[in-house]
Amino acid sequence: MGPQVRVVRAIFSQPKKPNLLGTLPYLVVVLAVIGAGMAPAARASGELQLTPGAVNFGQVAVGRAHTVSVTIANTGNSGVRLSGDTVTGSGYSVQGLSLPHWLHAGSTMTFTVKFTPQNAGTSAGTLKLISNAANGTVAVSLTGLGVSRSAGYVAATPLTAQFGNVAVGTKNTQGIQLTNTGSSAVTISSVATTGSGFSVSGITTPYALAAGASAQLTVAFQPASAGSASGAVTIASTATDSSVSIAVSGTGTATSRLLSVSPGSVAFGNVAVGASTAKTLTVTSAGNSSVTISSDAVSGAGMALSGIAGGTTLAPGQSATLTATFAPKAAGSVSGSITIASNATSGASMTLPATGMGTTTVSHSVALKWQASSSSGVSGYNVYRATAAGGPYTKLDSAAISGTSYTDSSVSSGTTYFYAVTTLGTDGTESAYSNQATAVIP
């Protein structure tokens, strides 16, 4: 619909001089042009918001760099085109911002601003982002103080101490190295901790730290109750960086003192009377807290233990070796047990069965006899033995046998042997094998 014309007001006035119309009123009409319908709605547009709106880098040593993250958000109802940026101030630069960039309505983008002072002194600057947003160019003010590295500078390695899970009542420690990386001596005036269960040791303040020197700090976590804990270790000194903070964290868990033994039983098998055999057992602290072994004992005739002294403490995951021996004094079956006493929460003692069999030694031999050879010129005989029918054979005698018998005393129980004899002539010739004889040793 096109513009409408309406009369806003009509002004009637009497002209000063009569005109051709006589005394008729003189009409002056004032017109106004308005648009059709209601006033138009507000135009959709994007709007940018920077967080934080100002960045203070604090003290940064000359030549070192410190970065801060900045987030830009489009809080409007249409997209915004970021077309460029400008950074003023000595030592400032932007990283992670690729322009031009289209930022949709409701979306965010994060980048970093870095301060690398080249000279000592205060540096002020500004980061401006150029866009077609409704609020146009947005800016972040930047401030930082470059400090000379010719002074002392305390560096901590590492800057975090994460203890993970620690059993309640147990103390775990981590080392932190403090190094003066500057060219002047500094004095560490205090070392303080925050957070439940955390403590520190290693240096007594005030502590003088020469240029280039290092000191070892020990941070401990000993939770008094189950649950997560966090805090910080703060080192105050006369260094350029007058305060260094180390983040610490850990979780207290319920105490679990567990003891495991492998294998879970001992079988010595058959052992000859007068002989002995040994078995090795591995004893391990399998919980999250140390276990103290107070004693070990064994029952069963001829059985003994060695390897772990009473009062031995095993840290979580640590193992020790226990040696069990069986030396039977008489033939027969022996049943016994191995008992290990400790402060494990799973029980004050654990018992493992132990068995063995004492056996008597039986000696076996094989007596061989053969008929004399009827051939002339025979100087003696050789005896051969095999463990498989038909050989291969091994000669048993070291010199020719003049008689017609031989006793083999080097046999083993449970083995079958096969024997053959040959004739040895005076000229050194040897006959073929005789017929084969078999002997089964029980």
RONU-573417 format. One record per residue (C-alpha): residue in one letter; x, y, z. Coordinates in steps of 0.1 Angstrom, whole numbers, plus 5000, padded with zeros to 4 digits. Example, Ala and Ser with C-alpha at 12.3 -4.5 7.8 and 13.67 -1.06 7.14 Angstrom:
<pts>
A512349555078
S513749895071
</pts>
This chain:
<pts>
M500050005000
G501450344990
P501850655012
Q498750825024
V498151195027
R496051335055
V495351685068
V497251745100
R495752085107
A493952365088
I494852715095
F492352985087
S493553345085
Q492153675073
P494353825046
K495654185052
K494354305018
P491154215001
N491653994971
L489453884944
L487653654967
G486553934989
T486353855025
L486453475022
P488653295047
Y492253215035
L492952835039
V496452715046
V496652335045
V499552155062
L500151795049
A502051515065
V503151195047
I503150875068
G503850515060
A501150265057
G500250055087
M502350015119
A505950125124
P508449865109
A510049605133
A513649635145
R516149495120
A517849165129
S521549205137
G524549035153
E526249165184
L529749075198
Q530849035234
L534448975245
T535348785277
P537348905295
G536949265285
A540349355299
V543449145304
N546149205330
F549248985324
G550849085356
Q554649055359
V556348865331
A560148825328
V561748985297
G561948735269
R559448505285
A555848465273
H552548445291
T549248375273
V545548435282
S542548295265
V539848535252
T536448425241
I534248615216
A530548545215
N527848645190
T524948735213
G522848875185
N520248715163
S522148705130
G525648605118
V528648845121
R531548865097
L534848925116
S536949105090
G540149205108
D541949285140
T544549535153
V546849505183
T548649795198
G551249795226
S554749645229
G555049275232
Y551449175225
S550348935198
V547248725189
Q547248355183
G544548115170
L542448385153
S542148325115
L540348615097
P538048675080
H535748455099
W531948415100
L530548385135
H526948245135
A524348385159
G524748225194
S528148075187
T531548145203
M535248125194
T538348125216
F541748255208
T544848355229
V546648685235
K550348655243
F552548905261
T556248865255
P558049175269
Q561249265252
N562149535278
A561449605314
G558549835322
T554749865319
S553149805285
A549649905278
G547849805246
T544549725230
L543149445208
K540349555184
L538149325164
I536649475133
S533249335122
N529849425107
A528149365141
A525649605154
N528149725181
G530849755154
T534449725166
V534949565200
A538049595220
V540049435249
S542449645269
L545849485276
T548249565304
G551449395316
L554749455333
G557949345318
V560549265346
S564249225341
R565648875342
S568849015357
A567048975390
G566348645407
Y563648435392
V562248125410
A560947845387
A559147535400
T559247195382
P556647055379
L553947315385
T551347055395
A551346765419
Q548646505413
F548646225439
G545646015425
N544145765449
V545845745484
A544545525512
V543345715543
G546145745568
T548845675542
K551245945531
N552345975495
T555046235485
Q556246405453
G559346615448
I559246975434
Q562447135423
L562847505429
T565547675407
N566748035406
T566948095369
G567948455373
S571348615379
S570848735415
A570348555447
V566848535462
T565448455496
I562448235499
S560548385528
S557748135532
V556247815519
A552547765526
T549947495517
T546147505513
G543847205510
S543046915534
G545846655539
F548546845521
S551946935537
V555347045526
S558946985538
G562447005525
I563547365532
T563447585562
T562547955556
P564048195552
Y566048005526
A568748165505
L568848045469
A571848155449
A571648235412
G571547915392
A571047705424
S568247455431
A566447325462
Q564247025466
L560747065480
T558746765491
V554946785489
A552946515508
F549346405508
Q547946215537
P544146215536
A542346185569
S539046075553
A537845945520
G537046205492
S538746435468
A540946725479
S542747005461
G544847305471
A548047475464
V551647525476
T552647895475
I556247995475
A556948365484
S560348515478
T562248825470
A562448715434
T561048915405
D558148665405
S557548715442
S554948435444
V554848095427
S551847865431
I551847485426
A548447315422
V547946995442
S545246745442
G544446395454
T541646155465
G541445975498
T540245625496
A539245365522
T542245175536
S542644825521
R545544605534
L545444285513
L547943995512
S548043745484
V550243425481
S551043245449
P550642955445
G547742895469
S549042545479
V552342355479
A552641995466
F556241865470
G555441525453
N557741225458
V560941295476
A563441025486
V564240985522
G567441175530
A566941405500
S565141745499
T563241965475
A562142335476
K559142535464
T558942915460
L555943115471
T555443485462
V553843695489
T552344025476
S550744335491
A547744355469
G545844645485
N546245025486
S548145035519
S551244865533
V551044525550
T553344415578
I554044035581
S554443955617
S555343585614
D555243265593
A555042905604
V554842555588
S553442225601
G554241885587
A557141645593
G560241745573
M558842075561
A560442415568
L560142785557
S562643065551
G562943395533
I560743645551
A561643775586
G559043875611
G558244245610
T558744275572
T556544545557
L555444535520
A554344855503
P551344835480
G552244625450
Q555544505466
S556344135468
A558643905488
T559743545483
L559043265508
T560842935503
A559242605515
T561342285517
F560541925523
A563141675535
P561441355546
K563041145573
A560840845567
A558840695539
G555140785537
S552641065530
V552941395548
S550241665551
G550941995566
S550242375562
I551942705559
T550542995579
I551443365573
A550343615600
S549943995592
N547944305598
A545944255565
T542344375567
S541344055549
G542343855580
A545043825607
S546443505591
M546243295560
T546842925557
L547942725527
P547942335525
A551242155520
T551641795510
G554541555502
M555541195499
G558641045515
T560040745494
T562740495500
T565440445474
V565340105455
S568439985436
H567939775404
S570339585382
V570139355351
A572239035351
L573038915315
K574338565305
W575138425271
Q576638115255
A580238115246
S581038145209
S582037815191
S584138005167
S587937995170
G590038305176
V587538475200
S589238725224
G586138845242
Y582638995241
N581039345240
V577639425256
Y575339685241
R572139855254
A569240045239
T565940195251
A564140115219
A563839775202
G566439735175
G568640025187
P570440245184
Y572740065208
T575340205232
K578239985243
L578339935281
D581739785287
S584939985285
A587139675277
A586239345261
I584639095285
S586438765287
G583638565304
T579938505294
S578138725319
Y577639095327
T575739295353
D574239635343
S573739855375
S573040185358
V569340135352
S566340355362
S563040255376
G560140255351
T562340205320
T562539915295
Y566039825282
F567039615251
Y570439425252
A572639255225
V576139095226
T578939085199
T582038865196
L585439025193
G588138835174
T591838825181
D592339015149
G590139305161
T587039215140
E583639235157
S580639025149
A577039135142
Y574639185172
S573338875188
N569638815194
Q568039095215
A567139045252
T564639265270
A564639385307
V561739585323
I562739785354
P559939825379
</pts>
